[in-house]
Amino acid sequence: MIRQWAIIGVISAVMIGVHLVDIVLGGFLKSFGIHPREIGTAYTIVTAPWLHASFAHLGSNLAAFIVLGSLCMLNGLRYFVKASALIIGIGGALVWLFARGSTHIGASGWIFGLWSLVIALAWFDRSPRNIAIALAVVFFYGGMIFGVLPTQSYISFESHLFGAIAGVAAAAMLAKQRVEIVQPVRNAGELKFWPDGQ
């Protein structure tokens, strides 16, 4: 588990480093946020989660990311990477397609995706651990549900909403993938004394 926490720490350090570089460059990196429906900017789906408007914005996102990312990491590093890629890709694509015409930055879409994923896992993979984690997340982070509403104009509720949708989609897709992997081969243990077809 130490290795997994180290990965969370590295990701957090990268976000901090990117923000410091952005300050030195006078905010230039914010141009790599998502610009909905602007042809040729789809690549910003990948760059936007690493950019933040301020240290307060970064700090609030990091606090939630460390907790929710660590909970997701309990399923393994490979699971975390796949889930994060799906959340960033699906959520970011939806923001690029349907969000307001503004610049959307920040890891909040990723975080809302991790939030909805660890809750949805209680449905798609009903182990006692996943159910307990989901209940704890609902108890401590249930207020995040209001983040998907358009409350303040400077907050990208679209990133929150589409990130949450992407998290549920990722939970469903990865749970299905896991079932297909562990599904036993039928009749694998049968002994046959005649060739097929006879």
C-alpha positions in Angstrom: 0.0 0.0 0.0 3.0 2.3 0.6 3.7 2.2 -3.2 0.1 3.3 -3.9 0.3 6.2 -1.5 3.6 7.2 -3.1 1.8 7.4 -6.5 -0.9 9.6 -4.9 1.9 11.8 -3.5 3.7 12.0 -6.9 0.4 13.1 -8.6 -0.2 15.7 -5.9 3.4 17.0 -6.2 3.0 17.3 -10.0 -0.2 19.4 -9.5 1.6 21.7 -7.1 4.6 21.9 -9.4 2.4 22.8 -12.4 0.7 25.5 -10.5 4.0 27.0 -9.4 5.2 27.0 -13.0 2.0 28.6 -14.1 2.5 31.4 -11.5 6.0 32.0 -12.9 4.6 32.1 -16.4 2.0 34.6 -15.4 -0.9 32.2 -15.8 0.0 31.1 -19.4 -0.7 27.4 -18.7 -4.3 28.2 -18.0 -4.7 28.5 -21.8 -4.5 24.7 -21.8 -7.8 24.4 -20.0 -10.8 22.9 -21.8 -12.3 25.3 -24.4 -15.7 23.7 -25.3 -16.3 22.9 -28.9 -13.1 24.8 -30.1 -11.7 22.7 -33.0 -8.2 21.6 -32.3 -8.3 21.9 -28.5 -9.6 18.4 -27.7 -6.2 17.6 -26.3 -6.9 19.9 -23.3 -9.1 17.2 -21.9 -5.9 15.7 -20.6 -4.1 18.9 -19.6 -7.0 20.7 -17.8 -7.1 18.5 -14.6 -3.5 19.6 -13.8 -4.3 23.3 -13.8 -5.8 25.4 -11.0 -6.9 29.0 -10.6 -5.3 29.6 -7.2 -3.7 27.9 -4.3 -7.0 27.7 -2.5 -8.5 25.9 -5.5 -5.5 23.6 -5.7 -5.6 22.9 -1.9 -9.3 22.0 -1.7 -8.9 19.7 -4.7 -5.8 18.0 -3.3 -7.4 17.3 0.0 -10.3 15.5 -1.6 -8.0 13.8 -4.2 -5.7 12.3 -1.6 -8.6 10.7 0.3 -10.7 9.5 -2.7 -7.7 8.5 -4.8 -6.4 6.4 -1.9 -9.8 4.7 -1.5 -9.8 3.9 -5.2 -6.2 2.7 -5.0 -7.4 0.0 -2.5 -8.4 -1.9 -5.7 -4.9 -1.8 -7.0 -2.7 0.6 -9.0 -3.8 -0.8 -12.3 -7.5 -0.3 -11.3 -6.7 3.3 -10.2 -4.9 4.1 -13.5 -7.8 2.6 -15.6 -10.5 4.3 -13.6 -8.7 7.7 -13.7 -8.1 7.4 -17.5 -11.8 6.7 -18.0 -13.0 9.5 -15.7 -10.7 12.1 -17.3 -11.4 10.9 -20.8 -15.2 10.5 -20.6 -15.8 13.4 -18.2 -13.5 15.8 -20.2 -15.0 14.8 -23.5 -18.5 15.6 -22.2 -17.3 19.0 -20.9 -15.7 19.7 -24.2 -18.9 18.8 -26.0 -21.6 20.3 -23.7 -20.2 22.8 -21.2 -20.5 26.6 -21.3 -18.2 28.6 -23.5 -15.5 29.3 -20.9 -12.2 27.9 -19.9 -12.6 24.9 -17.6 -9.6 23.9 -15.4 -9.0 21.9 -12.3 -9.0 18.3 -11.0 -12.5 18.6 -9.7 -14.0 16.5 -12.5 -11.4 13.8 -11.7 -12.3 14.1 -8.0 -16.0 13.9 -8.6 -15.4 10.9 -10.7 -13.5 9.1 -8.0 -16.2 10.1 -5.5 -19.0 8.6 -7.6 -16.9 5.6 -8.5 -16.2 4.5 -4.9 -19.9 4.9 -4.1 -21.0 3.1 -7.3 -18.7 0.2 -6.5 -21.0 -0.8 -3.7 -23.6 -1.6 -6.4 -21.4 -3.1 -9.1 -19.1 -5.1 -6.7 -21.1 -5.7 -3.6 -18.3 -6.8 -1.2 -18.5 -5.8 2.4 -15.4 -3.5 2.0 -16.9 -1.6 -1.0 -20.2 -1.2 0.9 -18.5 0.1 4.0 -16.3 2.5 1.9 -19.4 3.8 0.1 -21.3 4.4 3.3 -18.3 6.3 4.8 -17.9 8.4 1.6 -21.6 9.3 1.6 -21.4 10.2 5.3 -18.3 12.4 5.0 -18.5 13.6 1.4 -22.2 13.5 0.8 -22.4 17.3 0.4 -20.4 17.0 -2.8 -23.7 16.1 -4.5 -24.5 19.9 -4.5 -21.4 20.5 -6.5 -23.1 19.2 -9.6 -25.6 22.1 -9.5 -25.0 25.5 -11.2 -24.6 27.5 -8.0 -21.8 30.0 -8.9 -20.8 31.2 -12.3 -17.0 30.9 -11.8 -17.3 27.2 -10.8 -17.4 24.6 -13.5 -20.4 22.6 -12.3 -20.2 20.8 -15.7 -16.8 19.3 -14.8 -18.4 18.1 -11.5 -21.5 16.7 -13.1 -19.8 15.0 -16.1 -17.0 13.8 -13.9 -19.5 12.1 -11.6 -21.2 10.5 -14.6 -17.9 9.3 -15.8 -17.1 7.8 -12.4 -20.3 5.7 -12.5 -19.5 4.6 -16.1 -16.0 3.6 -15.1 -17.2 1.6 -12.1 -19.6 -0.3 -14.4 -17.1 -0.8 -17.2 -14.3 -2.1 -14.8 -16.7 -4.3 -12.9 -17.9 -5.9 -16.1 -14.2 -6.4 -17.2 -13.4 -8.0 -13.9 -16.3 -10.5 -14.2 -15.2 -11.4 -17.7 -11.7 -12.1 -16.5 -12.6 -14.3 -13.6 -15.5 -16.2 -15.3 -14.4 -19.9 -15.3 -14.2 -21.8 -18.5 -17.2 -24.2 -18.8 -16.5 -27.9 -18.5 -12.8 -27.2 -18.0 -12.5 -30.1 -15.6 -14.5 -32.7 -17.5 -12.8 -35.8 -18.7 -13.7 -36.9 -22.2 -13.3 -40.4 -23.6 -14.5 -39.6 -27.1 -13.9 -36.8 -29.6 -16.4 -34.0 -30.0 -19.2 -34.7 -32.4 -19.6 -38.4 -31.6 
